């Protein structure tokens, strides 16, 4: 219903006039992987196809919204005189496809982007657990899943079986992270798998990250050292994850790191304590994954800014219009999330 209504408003050239009311000053979009169409995708929510990303940027230019970096977003909260709404593009974790696939697209559109880097992924001291799982499932006909002393043989002969296993085991990894257990326990060794080696090729190296950071369109943000759920850690541990990620990135890249993203970013993963720790670490902004546009009220909550997801599951023009113009917020004022 809302999509039809907004489509009607758009057809009568009314949508842009009501935009400040429906969707505020703009929004921050979050991506992870950028892949070519035809690549195996286990979780469409964490992937965007390169051609769709290109189309999204074209659409934003067509709507005459500004594409700005996070430093400019921070400045706009102090001086909100610009009448044009904005979009900030962000990527989480530090995938090599952000350099090899995403950056050429952003360069063609002369659009800035920020990548929040998990230090342990780049240093090869922390596996990308979900990426390692996906790589393992791609090349096996079965997997022996070990849990609580029990071993289950999971068949992986068809793509549907692999996707089902990814969803189930991926959820098990998340629960292990929350409980501060080794993700999937002995499942890796039982199957002769090395999660670090499996995820290695998917993340930038330090040399690649330095090359990436030198591009004038690129800004690097911090995303902790080991990608934990910060709310599950002690205050000292959470503070160290935040502070060390900033310090290591600054030392290795020789640039100031001013922006932070909370791993996972949901209500169970970060709250007022974590927002305070990010502020104490000297960040200018910090982002969650709580879905909302940016409104003027957020200038008082720079350590808990919301972001909206665009993914392979819903990357069409109508979906992009919905995120820009607040179709999901227009009749739900309680969704205009300010958290702190």
C-alpha positions as CSV (number, residue, x, y, z in Angstrom):
1,X,0.0,0.0,0.0
2,X,2.7,2.5,1.0
3,X,4.7,1.7,-2.1
4,X,1.7,2.4,-4.3
5,X,1.1,5.7,-2.5
6,X,4.7,6.8,-2.8
7,X,4.7,5.8,-6.4
8,X,1.6,8.0,-7.0
9,X,3.2,10.9,-5.2
10,X,6.3,10.5,-7.3
11,X,4.3,10.4,-10.6
12,X,2.7,13.7,-9.7
13,X,6.2,15.2,-8.8
14,X,5.1,15.6,-5.1
15,X,7.5,13.2,-3.5
16,X,10.5,15.5,-3.3
17,X,8.4,18.3,-1.8
18,X,7.2,16.1,1.1
19,X,10.6,14.4,1.5
20,X,11.9,16.5,4.5
21,X,8.8,15.4,6.4
22,X,8.9,11.7,5.4
23,X,12.7,11.0,5.6
24,X,14.5,13.9,7.3
25,X,18.0,15.0,6.2
26,X,19.1,11.8,4.5
27,X,20.4,8.4,5.4
28,X,23.4,6.1,5.9
29,X,23.4,2.9,3.8
30,X,25.4,-0.2,4.9
31,X,26.9,-2.9,2.6
32,X,29.3,-5.8,3.2
33,X,30.3,-7.8,0.1
34,X,30.1,-6.5,-3.5
35,X,30.0,-9.5,-5.9
36,X,29.5,-10.1,-9.6
37,X,26.2,-11.6,-10.6
38,X,26.4,-15.3,-10.8
39,X,28.7,-15.6,-7.7
40,X,27.4,-18.0,-5.1
41,X,25.6,-16.0,-2.4
42,X,24.5,-17.8,0.8
43,X,23.0,-14.7,2.5
44,X,21.6,-12.1,0.2
45,X,21.4,-9.6,3.1
46,X,25.2,-9.3,3.3
47,X,25.8,-9.0,-0.5
48,X,25.1,-6.5,-3.3
49,X,25.6,-7.2,-6.9
50,X,28.0,-4.9,-8.7
51,X,25.5,-3.9,-11.4
52,X,22.9,-3.1,-8.7
53,X,25.3,-1.0,-6.8
54,X,26.0,1.0,-10.0
55,X,22.3,1.4,-10.6
56,X,21.8,2.6,-7.0
57,X,24.4,5.3,-7.4
58,X,22.9,6.3,-10.8
59,X,19.4,6.5,-9.2
60,X,20.6,8.8,-6.3
61,X,22.3,11.1,-8.8
62,X,19.1,11.1,-10.9
63,X,17.1,12.1,-7.8
64,X,19.7,14.9,-7.2
65,X,20.5,13.8,-3.7
66,X,24.0,14.5,-2.5
67,X,26.5,11.7,-1.8
68,X,28.7,12.8,1.1
69,X,31.3,11.4,3.4
70,X,31.0,10.9,7.1
71,X,33.1,14.0,7.9
72,X,30.6,16.1,6.0
73,X,27.7,14.4,7.7
74,X,29.3,15.3,11.1
75,X,29.7,18.9,9.9
76,X,26.0,19.1,8.7
77,X,24.8,18.5,12.2
78,X,26.5,21.8,13.2
79,X,25.3,23.7,10.1
80,X,22.1,22.2,8.5
81,X,21.5,24.9,6.0
82,X,21.9,22.7,2.9
83,X,18.5,22.0,1.5
84,X,19.5,18.9,-0.5
85,X,19.1,15.5,1.2
86,X,22.1,13.3,1.4
87,X,23.3,9.6,1.3
88,X,26.4,8.3,3.0
89,X,27.7,4.9,1.8
90,X,29.4,2.6,4.3
91,X,30.8,-0.9,4.1
92,X,31.6,-3.2,7.1
93,X,34.5,-5.5,7.8
94,X,37.2,-4.8,5.1
95,X,36.5,-7.2,2.2
96,X,38.9,-7.1,-0.7
97,X,35.9,-6.8,-3.1
98,X,35.4,-3.3,-1.6
99,X,38.7,-2.4,-3.3
100,X,38.5,-4.5,-6.4
101,X,34.8,-4.1,-7.3
102,X,33.2,-1.3,-5.3
103,X,35.9,1.4,-5.6
104,X,35.9,1.5,-9.4
105,X,32.1,1.9,-9.3
106,X,32.3,4.7,-6.8
107,X,35.1,6.3,-8.8
108,X,33.0,6.4,-11.9
109,X,30.3,8.3,-10.0
110,X,32.8,10.4,-8.1
111,X,31.1,9.3,-4.9
112,X,32.8,8.9,-1.4
113,X,32.5,5.8,0.7
114,X,33.6,4.7,4.2
115,X,34.8,1.2,5.0
116,X,34.7,0.1,8.7
117,X,37.6,-2.3,9.1
118,X,37.8,-5.2,11.6
119,X,41.5,-5.2,12.4
120,X,41.7,-8.9,13.1
121,X,40.4,-9.8,9.7
122,X,43.1,-7.7,8.0
123,X,45.9,-8.9,10.4
124,X,44.8,-12.5,9.9
125,X,44.5,-13.0,13.6
126,X,40.7,-13.5,13.6
127,X,38.9,-15.6,11.0
128,X,35.9,-14.3,9.2
129,X,33.7,-17.1,10.7
130,X,30.7,-16.8,8.4
131,X,32.9,-16.4,5.3
132,X,35.0,-19.4,6.3
133,X,31.7,-21.4,6.7
134,X,30.5,-20.4,3.3
135,X,33.8,-21.4,1.7
136,X,33.8,-24.7,3.5
137,X,30.2,-25.5,2.4
138,X,30.9,-24.7,-1.2
139,X,33.4,-27.4,-1.7
140,X,32.1,-30.3,0.4
141,X,29.4,-33.0,0.0
142,X,28.9,-33.3,3.8
143,X,30.0,-31.7,7.0
144,X,30.2,-33.3,10.5
145,X,28.7,-30.8,12.9
146,X,30.0,-31.3,16.5
147,X,28.0,-29.8,19.4
148,X,27.7,-30.7,23.1
149,X,29.5,-34.0,22.5
150,X,27.1,-35.0,19.7
151,X,28.2,-35.3,16.1
152,X,25.7,-34.8,13.2
153,X,26.4,-35.5,9.6
154,X,24.9,-32.7,7.4
155,X,24.4,-33.5,3.7
156,X,25.6,-30.8,1.2
157,X,25.0,-32.4,-2.2
158,X,22.6,-29.7,-3.5
159,X,22.7,-25.9,-3.4
160,X,19.5,-25.9,-1.3
161,X,21.2,-28.1,1.3
162,X,24.2,-25.9,1.4
163,X,22.1,-22.7,1.9
164,X,20.0,-24.4,4.6
165,X,23.2,-25.6,6.4
166,X,24.7,-22.0,6.1
167,X,21.6,-20.5,7.8
168,X,21.6,-23.1,10.6
169,X,25.4,-23.1,11.2
170,X,25.7,-19.4,10.8
171,X,23.1,-18.9,13.5
172,X,25.1,-21.3,15.7
173,X,28.2,-19.2,15.1
174,X,26.3,-16.1,16.2
175,X,25.1,-17.8,19.4
176,X,28.7,-18.9,20.1
177,X,29.9,-15.3,19.6
178,X,27.2,-14.0,22.1
179,X,28.2,-16.7,24.6
180,X,31.9,-16.1,24.0
181,X,32.5,-19.6,22.9
182,X,34.8,-20.7,20.1
183,X,32.5,-20.5,17.0
184,X,31.4,-24.0,16.0
185,X,33.9,-25.5,18.5
186,X,35.6,-28.6,17.2
187,X,33.6,-28.8,14.0
188,X,36.5,-27.2,12.1
189,X,39.2,-29.6,13.2
190,X,36.9,-32.6,12.9
191,X,36.4,-31.8,9.2
192,X,40.1,-30.9,8.6
193,X,39.2,-27.3,8.1
194,X,41.2,-24.1,8.9
195,X,38.8,-21.2,9.2
196,X,41.6,-18.6,8.9
197,X,42.8,-20.1,5.6
198,X,39.3,-20.4,4.3
199,X,38.5,-16.7,4.9
200,X,42.0,-15.3,4.1
201,X,41.4,-14.4,0.4
202,X,38.2,-12.5,1.1
203,X,39.7,-9.7,3.2
204,X,42.1,-7.0,2.3
205,X,45.8,-7.2,3.4
206,X,47.5,-4.3,5.0
207,X,49.1,-3.4,1.7
208,X,45.8,-3.4,0.0
209,X,44.1,-1.4,2.8
210,X,46.9,1.2,2.6
211,X,46.3,1.4,-1.2
212,X,42.6,1.7,-0.6
213,X,43.0,4.4,2.1
214,X,45.1,6.6,-0.2
215,X,42.2,7.1,-2.6
216,X,40.7,10.5,-2.0
217,X,37.1,9.1,-2.1
218,X,37.8,6.6,0.6
219,X,37.5,7.0,4.4
220,X,38.5,4.2,6.8
221,X,36.6,3.7,10.0
222,X,37.1,1.2,12.9
223,X,35.0,-1.9,13.5
224,X,36.8,-3.4,16.6
225,X,39.7,-5.9,16.6
226,X,37.9,-9.3,16.8
227,X,34.3,-8.4,15.8
228,X,32.6,-9.4,19.1
229,X,29.2,-8.5,20.3
230,X,30.5,-5.6,22.5
231,X,27.5,-5.8,24.9
232,X,28.6,-9.3,25.9
233,X,32.1,-8.2,27.0
234,X,33.1,-6.5,30.3
235,X,33.4,-2.7,30.1
236,X,37.2,-3.0,30.1
237,X,37.2,-5.6,27.3
238,X,34.7,-3.6,25.2
239,X,36.7,-0.4,25.7
240,X,39.9,-2.2,24.6
241,X,38.2,-3.6,21.4
242,X,37.1,-0.1,20.5
243,X,40.3,1.8,21.4
244,X,42.8,-0.7,20.0
245,X,41.0,-0.9,16.7
246,X,41.4,2.9,16.3
247,X,45.0,2.9,17.5
248,X,46.1,0.0,15.3
249,X,44.5,1.4,12.2
250,X,46.0,4.9,12.8
251,X,49.5,3.4,13.3
252,X,49.3,1.1,10.3
253,X,47.7,3.5,7.9
254,X,49.0,6.8,9.0
255,X,45.6,8.5,9.0
256,X,43.2,9.7,11.7
257,X,40.4,7.3,12.3
258,X,37.3,9.3,13.3
259,X,34.3,7.0,12.7
260,X,33.3,3.7,14.3
261,X,30.7,0.9,13.6
262,X,29.5,-1.5,16.3
263,X,29.8,-5.1,15.3
264,X,26.3,-6.5,14.5
265,X,24.9,-3.2,15.7
266,X,21.5,-4.4,17.0
267,X,19.8,-3.8,20.3
268,X,21.4,-6.9,21.9
269,X,24.9,-5.9,20.7
270,X,25.4,-2.3,21.7
271,X,23.8,0.3,24.0
272,X,24.4,3.3,26.2
273,X,27.6,1.8,27.7
274,X,29.1,1.1,24.2
275,X,28.0,4.5,23.0
276,X,29.8,6.1,25.9
277,X,33.0,4.1,25.2
278,X,33.0,5.2,21.6
279,X,32.7,8.8,22.6
280,X,35.5,8.4,25.2
281,X,37.7,6.9,22.4
282,X,37.5,10.1,20.5
283,X,35.3,9.2,17.5
284,X,33.2,11.8,15.8
285,X,30.4,9.4,14.8
286,X,29.5,5.8,15.5
287,X,26.9,3.8,13.6
288,X,24.5,0.9,14.5
289,X,22.4,-1.3,12.2
290,X,19.1,0.0,13.6
291,X,17.1,1.0,10.5
292,X,16.1,4.6,10.2
293,X,16.8,7.8,8.2
294,X,18.8,10.6,9.7
295,X,16.7,13.3,11.3
296,X,17.7,16.6,13.0
297,X,17.3,14.9,16.5
298,X,20.2,12.7,15.7
299,X,22.7,15.6,16.1
300,X,22.4,14.8,19.9
301,X,23.1,11.1,19.3
302,X,26.2,11.0,17.1
303,X,27.4,7.8,18.8
304,X,24.3,5.8,17.9
305,X,23.4,6.8,14.3
306,X,21.1,4.4,12.4
307,X,21.8,2.8,9.0
308,X,19.7,1.2,6.4
309,X,20.6,-2.0,4.5
310,X,20.6,-2.4,0.8
311,X,21.3,-5.9,-0.5
312,X,21.0,-8.5,-3.2
313,X,17.6,-9.4,-1.8
314,X,15.9,-6.0,-2.5
315,X,18.1,-3.8,-4.7
316,X,15.5,-2.5,-7.1
317,X,14.8,1.1,-7.9
318,X,11.5,1.0,-5.9
319,X,13.3,-0.4,-2.8
320,X,15.9,2.4,-3.1
321,X,13.2,5.0,-3.4
322,X,11.6,3.6,-0.3
323,X,14.7,4.0,1.7
324,X,15.4,7.5,0.4
325,X,11.9,8.8,1.0
326,X,11.0,6.9,4.1
327,X,8.2,4.7,3.0
328,X,8.9,2.5,6.0
329,X,8.8,5.5,8.4
330,X,6.0,7.8,7.1
331,X,3.2,6.3,9.2
332,X,5.4,4.9,12.0
333,X,6.8,7.8,13.9
334,X,8.1,5.5,16.6
335,X,10.5,4.0,14.0
336,X,12.3,7.4,13.8
337,X,14.9,5.9,16.1
338,X,17.1,8.0,18.4
339,X,19.0,5.7,20.7
340,X,21.3,6.7,23.6
